[in-house]
């Protein structure tokens, strides 16, 4: 029972830290361009493949 007196406040604190991190990310526009990074990675992979084909 005494473990609950420690675990409940710790879990609430961790939840508040997670919520704070999420709110910070939303305020700093971390989620504005969700697909841009995905397309940039694909574009970089294609150019690396083309470089490898040119070297052969």
CHARMM-style PDB file with segment names, atoms N, HN, CA, C and O in Angstrom:
ATOM      1  N   UNK     1       0.825  -1.200   0.000  1.00  0.00      PROA
ATOM      2  CA  UNK     1       0.000   0.000   0.000  1.00  0.00      PROA
ATOM      3  C   UNK     1       0.864   1.256   0.000  1.00  0.00      PROA
ATOM      4  O   UNK     1       0.509   2.259  -0.620  1.00  0.00      PROA
ATOM      5  N   UNK     2       1.999   1.200   0.696  1.00  0.00      PROA
ATOM      6  HN  UNK     2       2.287   0.385   1.199  1.00  0.00      PROA
ATOM      7  CA  UNK     2       2.862   2.380   0.726  1.00  0.00      PROA
ATOM      8  C   UNK     2       3.504   2.627  -0.638  1.00  0.00      PROA
ATOM      9  O   UNK     2       3.862   3.757  -0.967  1.00  0.00      PROA
ATOM     10  N   UNK     3       3.646   1.558  -1.430  1.00  0.00      PROA
ATOM     11  HN  UNK     3       3.355   0.640  -1.162  1.00  0.00      PROA
ATOM     12  CA  UNK     3       4.199   1.734  -2.777  1.00  0.00      PROA
ATOM     13  C   UNK     3       3.276   2.597  -3.627  1.00  0.00      PROA
ATOM     14  O   UNK     3       3.741   3.367  -4.467  1.00  0.00      PROA
ATOM     15  N   UNK     4       1.977   2.471  -3.413  1.00  0.00      PROA
ATOM     16  HN  UNK     4       1.599   1.846  -2.730  1.00  0.00      PROA
ATOM     17  CA  UNK     4       1.028   3.289  -4.169  1.00  0.00      PROA
ATOM     18  C   UNK     4       1.179   4.769  -3.847  1.00  0.00      PROA
ATOM     19  O   UNK     4       0.939   5.623  -4.701  1.00  0.00      PROA
ATOM     20  N   UNK     5       1.575   5.071  -2.623  1.00  0.00      PROA
ATOM     21  HN  UNK     5       1.770   4.377  -1.929  1.00  0.00      PROA
ATOM     22  CA  UNK     5       1.769   6.471  -2.248  1.00  0.00      PROA
ATOM     23  C   UNK     5       2.931   7.100  -3.020  1.00  0.00      PROA
ATOM     24  O   UNK     5       3.001   8.320  -3.163  1.00  0.00      PROA
ATOM     25  N   UNK     6       3.825   6.273  -3.506  1.00  0.00      PROA
ATOM     26  HN  UNK     6       3.769   5.281  -3.390  1.00  0.00      PROA
ATOM     27  CA  UNK     6       4.946   6.764  -4.315  1.00  0.00      PROA
ATOM     28  C   UNK     6       4.614   6.667  -5.799  1.00  0.00      PROA
ATOM     29  O   UNK     6       4.868   7.603  -6.558  1.00  0.00      PROA
ATOM     30  N   UNK     7       4.050   5.543  -6.212  1.00  0.00      PROA
ATOM     31  HN  UNK     7       3.843   4.783  -5.596  1.00  0.00      PROA
ATOM     32  CA  UNK     7       3.840   5.290  -7.631  1.00  0.00      PROA
ATOM     33  C   UNK     7       2.780   6.191  -8.258  1.00  0.00      PROA
ATOM     34  O   UNK     7       2.935   6.611  -9.405  1.00  0.00      PROA
ATOM     35  N   UNK     8       1.722   6.492  -7.538  1.00  0.00      PROA
ATOM     36  HN  UNK     8       1.596   6.152  -6.607  1.00  0.00      PROA
ATOM     37  CA  UNK     8       0.667   7.338  -8.107  1.00  0.00      PROA
ATOM     38  C   UNK     8       1.175   8.751  -8.390  1.00  0.00      PROA
ATOM     39  O   UNK     8       0.966   9.239  -9.500  1.00  0.00      PROA
ATOM     40  N   UNK     9       1.829   9.433  -7.449  1.00  0.00      PROA
ATOM     41  HN  UNK     9       1.999   9.037  -6.547  1.00  0.00      PROA
ATOM     42  CA  UNK     9       2.358  10.769  -7.784  1.00  0.00      PROA
ATOM     43  C   UNK     9       3.432  10.733  -8.879  1.00  0.00      PROA
ATOM     44  O   UNK     9       3.513  11.647  -9.699  1.00  0.00      PROA
ATOM     45  N   UNK    10       4.254   9.681  -8.892  1.00  0.00      PROA
ATOM     46  HN  UNK    10       4.189   8.938  -8.226  1.00  0.00      PROA
ATOM     47  CA  UNK    10       5.279   9.568  -9.938  1.00  0.00      PROA
ATOM     48  C   UNK    10       4.622   9.412 -11.306  1.00  0.00      PROA
ATOM     49  O   UNK    10       5.052  10.046 -12.271  1.00  0.00      PROA
ATOM     50  N   UNK    11       3.602   8.589 -11.403  1.00  0.00      PROA
ATOM     51  HN  UNK    11       3.253   8.075 -10.619  1.00  0.00      PROA
ATOM     52  CA  UNK    11       2.934   8.389 -12.691  1.00  0.00      PROA
ATOM     53  C   UNK    11       2.193   9.649 -13.130  1.00  0.00      PROA
ATOM     54  O   UNK    11       2.173   9.969 -14.318  1.00  0.00      PROA
ATOM     55  N   UNK    12       1.590  10.359 -12.198  1.00  0.00      PROA
ATOM     56  HN  UNK    12       1.606  10.099 -11.233  1.00  0.00      PROA
ATOM     57  CA  UNK    12       0.932  11.625 -12.546  1.00  0.00      PROA
ATOM     58  C   UNK    12       1.970  12.640 -13.012  1.00  0.00      PROA
ATOM     59  O   UNK    12       1.738  13.370 -13.975  1.00  0.00      PROA
ATOM     60  N   UNK    13       3.104  12.686 -12.337  1.00  0.00      PROA
ATOM     61  HN  UNK    13       3.293  12.092 -11.555  1.00  0.00      PROA
ATOM     62  CA  UNK    13       4.178  13.596 -12.743  1.00  0.00      PROA
ATOM     63  C   UNK    13       4.707  13.279 -14.130  1.00  0.00      PROA
ATOM     64  O   UNK    13       4.941  14.185 -14.930  1.00  0.00      PROA
ATOM     65  N   UNK    14       4.896  11.994 -14.421  1.00  0.00      PROA
ATOM     66  HN  UNK    14       4.706  11.257 -13.772  1.00  0.00      PROA
ATOM     67  CA  UNK    14       5.371  11.607 -15.751  1.00  0.00      PROA
ATOM     68  C   UNK    14       4.346  11.947 -16.821  1.00  0.00      PROA
ATOM     69  O   UNK    14       4.710  12.359 -17.923  1.00  0.00      PROA
ATOM     70  N   UNK    15       3.077  11.779 -16.508  1.00  0.00      PROA
ATOM     71  HN  UNK    15       2.781  11.445 -15.613  1.00  0.00      PROA
ATOM     72  CA  UNK    15       2.026  12.153 -17.453  1.00  0.00      PROA
ATOM     73  C   UNK    15       2.017  13.644 -17.722  1.00  0.00      PROA
ATOM     74  O   UNK    15       1.826  14.073 -18.860  1.00  0.00      PROA
ATOM     75  N   UNK    16       2.223  14.440 -16.674  1.00  0.00      PROA
ATOM     76  HN  UNK    16       2.378  14.092 -15.750  1.00  0.00      PROA
ATOM     77  CA  UNK    16       2.264  15.893 -16.852  1.00  0.00      PROA
ATOM     78  C   UNK    16       3.485  16.323 -17.662  1.00  0.00      PROA
ATOM     79  O   UNK    16       3.409  17.266 -18.449  1.00  0.00      PROA
ATOM     80  N   UNK    17       4.601  15.636 -17.472  1.00  0.00      PROA
ATOM     81  HN  UNK    17       4.662  14.870 -16.833  1.00  0.00      PROA
ATOM     82  CA  UNK    17       5.790  15.939 -18.275  1.00  0.00      PROA
ATOM     83  C   UNK    17       5.523  15.619 -19.747  1.00  0.00      PROA
ATOM     84  O   UNK    17       5.886  16.401 -20.626  1.00  0.00      PROA
ATOM     85  N   UNK    18       4.900  14.491 -20.014  1.00  0.00      PROA
ATOM     86  HN  UNK    18       4.606  13.856 -19.300  1.00  0.00      PROA
ATOM     87  CA  UNK    18       4.552  14.128 -21.391  1.00  0.00      PROA
ATOM     88  C   UNK    18       3.578  15.104 -22.010  1.00  0.00      PROA
ATOM     89  O   UNK    18       3.725  15.482 -23.172  1.00  0.00      PROA
ATOM     90  N   UNK    19       2.581  15.515 -21.241  1.00  0.00      PROA
ATOM     91  HN  UNK    19       2.461  15.208 -20.297  1.00  0.00      PROA
ATOM     92  CA  UNK    19       1.621  16.501 -21.734  1.00  0.00      PROA
ATOM     93  C   UNK    19       2.308  17.829 -22.013  1.00  0.00      PROA
ATOM     94  O   UNK    19       2.020  18.484 -23.015  1.00  0.00      PROA
ATOM     95  N   UNK    20       3.213  18.224 -21.132  1.00  0.00      PROA
ATOM     96  HN  UNK    20       3.447  17.692 -20.318  1.00  0.00      PROA
ATOM     97  CA  UNK    20       3.962  19.462 -21.343  1.00  0.00      PROA
ATOM     98  C   UNK    20       4.816  19.398 -22.598  1.00  0.00      PROA
ATOM     99  O   UNK    20       4.897  20.378 -23.339  1.00  0.00      PROA
ATOM    100  N   UNK    21       5.458  18.254 -22.849  1.00  0.00      PROA
ATOM    101  HN  UNK    21       5.392  17.458 -22.246  1.00  0.00      PROA
ATOM    102  CA  UNK    21       6.269  18.095 -24.057  1.00  0.00      PROA
ATOM    103  C   UNK    21       5.403  18.159 -25.306  1.00  0.00      PROA
ATOM    104  O   UNK    21       5.804  18.746 -26.311  1.00  0.00      PROA
ATOM    105  N   UNK    22       4.226  17.565 -25.250  1.00  0.00      PROA
ATOM    106  HN  UNK    22       3.900  17.088 -24.434  1.00  0.00      PROA
ATOM    107  CA  UNK    22       3.311  17.609 -26.390  1.00  0.00      PROA
ATOM    108  C   UNK    22       2.840  19.028 -26.659  1.00  0.00      PROA
ATOM    109  O   UNK    22       2.819  19.468 -27.809  1.00  0.00      PROA
ATOM    110  N   UNK    23       2.461  19.745 -25.613  1.00  0.00      PROA
ATOM    111  HN  UNK    23       2.478  19.388 -24.679  1.00  0.00      PROA
ATOM    112  CA  UNK    23       2.008  21.132 -25.783  1.00  0.00      PROA
ATOM    113  C   UNK    23       3.141  21.999 -26.311  1.00  0.00      PROA
ATOM    114  O   UNK    23       2.913  22.858 -27.162  1.00  0.00      PROA
ATOM    115  N   UNK    24       4.367  21.787 -25.817  1.00  0.00      PROA
ATOM    116  HN  UNK    24       4.552  21.088 -25.126  1.00  0.00      PROA
ATOM    117  CA  UNK    24       5.513  22.540 -26.322  1.00  0.00      PROA
ATOM    118  C   UNK    24       5.711  22.284 -27.819  1.00  0.00      PROA
ATOM    119  O   UNK    24       5.951  23.215 -28.587  1.00  0.00      PROA
ATOM    120  N   UNK    25       5.607  21.013 -28.226  1.00  0.00      PROA
ATOM    121  HN  UNK    25       5.412  20.257 -27.602  1.00  0.00      PROA
ATOM    122  CA  UNK    25       5.792  20.665 -29.633  1.00  0.00      PROA
ATOM    123  C   UNK    25       4.712  21.302 -30.496  1.00  0.00      PROA
ATOM    124  O   UNK    25       4.994  21.751 -31.607  1.00  0.00      PROA
ATOM    125  N   UNK    26       3.487  21.347 -30.004  1.00  0.00      PROA
ATOM    126  HN  UNK    26       3.258  20.982 -29.102  1.00  0.00      PROA
ATOM    127  CA  UNK    26       2.412  21.970 -30.778  1.00  0.00      PROA
ATOM    128  C   UNK    26       2.622  23.473 -30.903  1.00  0.00      PROA
ATOM    129  O   UNK    26       2.372  24.043 -31.965  1.00  0.00      PROA
ATOM    130  N   UNK    27       3.071  24.114 -29.850  1.00  0.00      PROA
ATOM    131  HN  UNK    27       3.274  23.651 -28.987  1.00  0.00      PROA
ATOM    132  CA  UNK    27       3.289  25.565 -29.892  1.00  0.00      PROA
ATOM    133  C   UNK    27       4.474  25.947 -30.766  1.00  0.00      PROA
ATOM    134  O   UNK    27       4.495  27.042 -31.328  1.00  0.00      PROA
ATOM    135  N   UNK    28       5.449  25.075 -30.888  1.00  0.00      PROA
ATOM    136  HN  UNK    28       5.432  24.186 -30.431  1.00  0.00      PROA
ATOM    137  CA  UNK    28       6.620  25.367 -31.717  1.00  0.00      PROA
ATOM    138  C   UNK    28       6.485  24.775 -33.116  1.00  0.00      PROA
ATOM    139  O   UNK    28       7.475  24.642 -33.836  1.00  0.00      PROA
ATOM    140  N   UNK    29       5.267  24.423 -33.499  1.00  0.00      PROA
ATOM    141  HN  UNK    29       4.463  24.531 -32.914  1.00  0.00      PROA
ATOM    142  CA  UNK    29       4.918  23.961 -34.846  1.00  0.00      PROA
ATOM    143  C   UNK    29       5.780  22.795 -35.321  1.00  0.00      PROA
ATOM    144  O   UNK    29       6.286  22.801 -36.443  1.00  0.00      PROA
ATOM    145  N   UNK    30       5.941  21.805 -34.464  1.00  0.00      PROA
ATOM    146  HN  UNK    30       5.531  21.800 -33.552  1.00  0.00      PROA
ATOM    147  CA  UNK    30       6.713  20.625 -34.823  1.00  0.00      PROA
ATOM    148  C   UNK    30       5.929  19.687 -35.736  1.00  0.00      PROA
ATOM    149  O   UNK    30       6.520  18.811 -36.367  1.00  0.00      PROA
ATOM    150  N   UNK    31       4.609  19.856 -35.818  1.00  0.00      PROA
ATOM    151  HN  UNK    31       4.129  20.569 -35.305  1.00  0.00      PROA
ATOM    152  CA  UNK    31       3.778  18.947 -36.593  1.00  0.00      PROA
ATOM    153  C   UNK    31       3.161  19.626 -37.804  1.00  0.00      PROA
ATOM    154  O   UNK    31       2.147  19.147 -38.311  1.00  0.00      PROA
ATOM    155  N   UNK    32       3.733  20.722 -38.287  1.00  0.00      PROA
ATOM    156  HN  UNK    32       4.557  21.110 -37.875  1.00  0.00      PROA
ATOM    157  CA  UNK    32       3.143  21.437 -39.411  1.00  0.00      PROA
ATOM    158  C   UNK    32       3.279  20.677 -40.724  1.00  0.00      PROA
ATOM    159  O   UNK    32       2.310  20.574 -41.476  1.00  0.00      PROA
ATOM    160  N   UNK    33       4.447  20.149 -41.012  1.00  0.00      PROA
ATOM    161  HN  UNK    33       5.235  20.232 -40.402  1.00  0.00      PROA
ATOM    162  CA  UNK    33       4.706  19.503 -42.293  1.00  0.00      PROA
ATOM    163  C   UNK    33       4.971  18.021 -42.060  1.00  0.00      PROA
ATOM    164  O   UNK    33       6.119  17.603 -41.914  1.00  0.00      PROA
ATOM    165  N   UNK    34       3.908  17.235 -42.027  1.00  0.00      PROA
ATOM    166  HN  UNK    34       2.975  17.575 -42.146  1.00  0.00      PROA
ATOM    167  CA  UNK    34       4.055  15.824 -41.700  1.00  0.00      PROA
ATOM    168  C   UNK    34       4.594  15.006 -42.864  1.00  0.00      PROA
ATOM    169  O   UNK    34       5.301  14.023 -42.644  1.00  0.00      PROA
ATOM    170  N   UNK    35       4.276  15.386 -44.095  1.00  0.00      PROA
ATOM    171  HN  UNK    35       3.701  16.185 -44.274  1.00  0.00      PROA
ATOM    172  CA  UNK    35       4.694  14.588 -45.236  1.00  0.00      PROA
ATOM    173  C   UNK    35       5.978  15.088 -45.877  1.00  0.00      PROA
ATOM    174  O   UNK    35       6.598  14.354 -46.646  1.00  0.00      PROA
ATOM    175  N   UNK    36       6.390  16.297 -45.588  1.00  0.00      PROA
ATOM    176  HN  UNK    36       5.886  16.893 -44.963  1.00  0.00      PROA
ATOM    177  CA  UNK    36       7.575  16.860 -46.223  1.00  0.00      PROA
ATOM    178  C   UNK    36       8.831  16.061 -45.947  1.00  0.00      PROA
ATOM    179  O   UNK    36       9.605  15.787 -46.864  1.00  0.00      PROA
ATOM    180  N   UNK    37       9.046  15.684 -44.696  1.00  0.00      PROA
ATOM    181  HN  UNK    37       8.417  15.907 -43.951  1.00  0.00      PROA
ATOM    182  CA  UNK    37      10.242  14.914 -44.350  1.00  0.00      PROA
ATOM    183  C   UNK    37      10.226  13.538 -45.007  1.00  0.00      PROA
ATOM    184  O   UNK    37      11.271  13.042 -45.428  1.00  0.00      PROA
ATOM    185  N   UNK    38       9.068  12.928 -45.097  1.00  0.00      PROA
ATOM    186  HN  UNK    38       8.219  13.332 -44.755  1.00  0.00      PROA
ATOM    187  CA  UNK    38       8.979  11.612 -45.728  1.00  0.00      PROA
ATOM    188  C   UNK    38       9.370  11.696 -47.199  1.00  0.00      PROA
ATOM    189  O   UNK    38      10.096  10.835 -47.696  1.00  0.00      PROA
ATOM    190  N   UNK    39       8.901  12.712 -47.892  1.00  0.00      PROA
ATOM    191  HN  UNK    39       8.312  13.411 -47.488  1.00  0.00      PROA
ATOM    192  CA  UNK    39       9.250  12.848 -49.309  1.00  0.00      PROA
ATOM    193  C   UNK    39      10.714  13.230 -49.484  1.00  0.00      PROA
ATOM    194  O   UNK    39      11.339  12.825 -50.464  1.00  0.00      PROA
ATOM    195  N   UNK    40      11.274  14.002 -48.553  1.00  0.00      PROA
ATOM    196  HN  UNK    40      10.766  14.331 -47.757  1.00  0.00      PROA
ATOM    197  CA  UNK    40      12.690  14.357 -48.644  1.00  0.00      PROA
ATOM    198  C   UNK    40      13.578  13.131 -48.492  1.00  0.00      PROA
ATOM    199  O   UNK    40      14.600  13.020 -49.169  1.00  0.00      PROA
ATOM    200  N   UNK    41      13.200  12.210 -47.610  1.00  0.00      PROA
ATOM    201  HN  UNK    41      12.370  12.301 -47.059  1.00  0.00      PROA
ATOM    202  CA  UNK    41      13.981  10.988 -47.427  1.00  0.00      PROA
ATOM    203  C   UNK    41      13.940  10.150 -48.694  1.00  0.00      PROA
ATOM    204  O   UNK    41      14.968   9.623 -49.120  1.00  0.00      PROA
ATOM    205  N   UNK    42      12.771  10.019 -49.300  1.00  0.00      PROA
ATOM    206  HN  UNK    42      11.936  10.447 -48.954  1.00  0.00      PROA
ATOM    207  CA  UNK    42      12.648   9.245 -50.537  1.00  0.00      PROA
ATOM    208  C   UNK    42      13.474   9.898 -51.637  1.00  0.00      PROA
ATOM    209  O   UNK    42      14.137   9.204 -52.409  1.00  0.00      PROA
ATOM    210  N   UNK    43      13.439  11.217 -51.716  1.00  0.00      PROA
ATOM    211  HN  UNK    43      12.900  11.780 -51.090  1.00  0.00      PROA
ATOM    212  CA  UNK    43      14.224  11.919 -52.724  1.00  0.00      PROA
ATOM    213  C   UNK    43      15.709  11.711 -52.531  1.00  0.00      PROA
ATOM    214  O   UNK    43      16.439  11.564 -53.512  1.00  0.00      PROA
ATOM    215  N   UNK    44      16.176  11.693 -51.296  1.00  0.00      PROA
ATOM    216  HN  UNK    44      15.583  11.811 -50.499  1.00  0.00      PROA
ATOM    217  CA  UNK    44      17.593  11.470 -51.023  1.00  0.00      PROA
ATOM    218  C   UNK    44      17.996  10.044 -51.367  1.00  0.00      PROA
ATOM    219  O   UNK    44      19.106   9.812 -51.845  1.00  0.00      PROA
ATOM    220  N   UNK    45      17.114   9.096 -51.132  1.00  0.00      PROA
ATOM    221  HN  UNK    45      16.211   9.284 -50.744  1.00  0.00      PROA
ATOM    222  CA  UNK    45      17.432   7.709 -51.453  1.00  0.00      PROA
ATOM    223  C   UNK    45      17.570   7.531 -52.959  1.00  0.00      PROA
ATOM    224  O   UNK    45      18.458   6.815 -53.421  1.00  0.00      PROA
ATOM    225  N   UNK    46      16.695   8.180 -53.731  1.00  0.00      PROA
ATOM    226  HN  UNK    46      15.973   8.763 -53.356  1.00  0.00      PROA
ATOM    227  CA  UNK    46      16.764   8.060 -55.182  1.00  0.00      PROA
ATOM    228  C   UNK    46      18.051   8.666 -55.713  1.00  0.00      PROA
ATOM    229  O   UNK    46      18.676   8.097 -56.608  1.00  0.00      PROA
ATOM    230  N   UNK    47      18.458   9.810 -55.179  1.00  0.00      PROA
ATOM    231  HN  UNK    47      17.951  10.272 -54.452  1.00  0.00      PROA
ATOM    232  CA  UNK    47      19.687  10.429 -55.668  1.00  0.00      PROA
ATOM    233  C   UNK    47      20.902   9.597 -55.286  1.00  0.00      PROA
ATOM    234  O   UNK    47      21.862   9.540 -56.053  1.00  0.00      PROA
ATOM    235  N   UNK    48      20.892   8.952 -54.125  1.00  0.00      PROA
ATOM    236  HN  UNK    48      20.111   8.998 -53.502  1.00  0.00      PROA
ATOM    237  CA  UNK    48      22.002   8.083 -53.746  1.00  0.00      PROA
ATOM    238  C   UNK    48      22.064   6.866 -54.659  1.00  0.00      PROA
ATOM    239  O   UNK    48      23.152   6.421 -55.025  1.00  0.00      PROA
ATOM    240  N   UNK    49      20.898   6.318 -55.035  1.00  0.00      PROA
ATOM    241  HN  UNK    49      20.014   6.678 -54.738  1.00  0.00      PROA
ATOM    242  CA  UNK    49      20.875   5.186 -55.955  1.00  0.00      PROA
ATOM    243  C   UNK    49      21.411   5.593 -57.317  1.00  0.00      PROA
ATOM    244  O   UNK    49      22.149   4.835 -57.947  1.00  0.00      PROA
ATOM    245  N   UNK    50      21.050   6.777 -57.773  1.00  0.00      PROA
ATOM    246  HN  UNK    50      20.451   7.394 -57.262  1.00  0.00      PROA
ATOM    247  CA  UNK    50      21.530   7.258 -59.064  1.00  0.00      PROA
ATOM    248  C   UNK    50      23.034   7.467 -59.038  1.00  0.00      PROA
ATOM    249  O   UNK    50      23.706   7.203 -60.034  1.00  0.00      PROA
ATOM    250  N   UNK    51      23.576   7.933 -57.925  1.00  0.00      PROA
ATOM    251  HN  UNK    51      23.030   8.148 -57.115  1.00  0.00      PROA
ATOM    252  CA  UNK    51      25.025   8.112 -57.807  1.00  0.00      PROA
ATOM    253  C   UNK    51      25.736   6.771 -57.904  1.00  0.00      PROA
ATOM    254  O   UNK    51      26.780   6.661 -58.547  1.00  0.00      PROA
ATOM    255  N   UNK    52      25.174   5.759 -57.268  1.00  0.00      PROA
ATOM    256  HN  UNK    52      24.326   5.849 -56.745  1.00  0.00      PROA
ATOM    257  CA  UNK    52      25.773   4.431 -57.316  1.00  0.00      PROA
ATOM    258  C   UNK    52      25.764   3.858 -58.725  1.00  0.00      PROA
ATOM    259  O   UNK    52      26.720   3.194 -59.124  1.00  0.00      PROA
ATOM    260  N   UNK    53      24.710   4.099 -59.478  1.00  0.00      PROA
ATOM    261  HN  UNK    53      23.933   4.638 -59.154  1.00  0.00      PROA
ATOM    262  CA  UNK    53      24.622   3.602 -60.847  1.00  0.00      PROA
ATOM    263  C   UNK    53      25.616   4.329 -61.748  1.00  0.00      PROA
ATOM    264  O   UNK    53      26.172   3.727 -62.667  1.00  0.00      PROA
ATOM    265  N   UNK    54      25.842   5.608 -61.496  1.00  0.00      PROA
ATOM    266  HN  UNK    54      25.389   6.097 -60.750  1.00  0.00      PROA
ATOM    267  CA  UNK    54      26.774   6.372 -62.318  1.00  0.00      PROA
ATOM    268  C   UNK    54      28.210   5.923 -62.085  1.00  0.00      PROA
ATOM    269  O   UNK    54      29.023   5.945 -63.009  1.00  0.00      PROA
ATOM    270  N   UNK    55      28.534   5.513 -60.848  1.00  0.00      PROA
ATOM    271  HN  UNK    55      27.873   5.495 -60.097  1.00  0.00      PROA
ATOM    272  CA  UNK    55      29.902   5.117 -60.528  1.00  0.00      PROA
ATOM    273  C   UNK    55      30.267   3.766 -61.139  1.00  0.00      PROA
ATOM    274  O   UNK    55      31.444   3.482 -61.360  1.00  0.00      PROA
ATOM    275  N   UNK    56      29.260   2.934 -61.413  1.00  0.00      PROA
ATOM    276  HN  UNK    56      28.304   3.165 -61.234  1.00  0.00      PROA
ATOM    277  CA  UNK    56      29.541   1.580 -61.931  1.00  0.00      PROA
ATOM    278  C   UNK    56      29.989   1.596 -63.338  1.00  0.00      PROA
ATOM    279  OT1 UNK    56      30.263   0.542 -63.911  1.00  0.00      PROA
TER     280      UNK     56
END
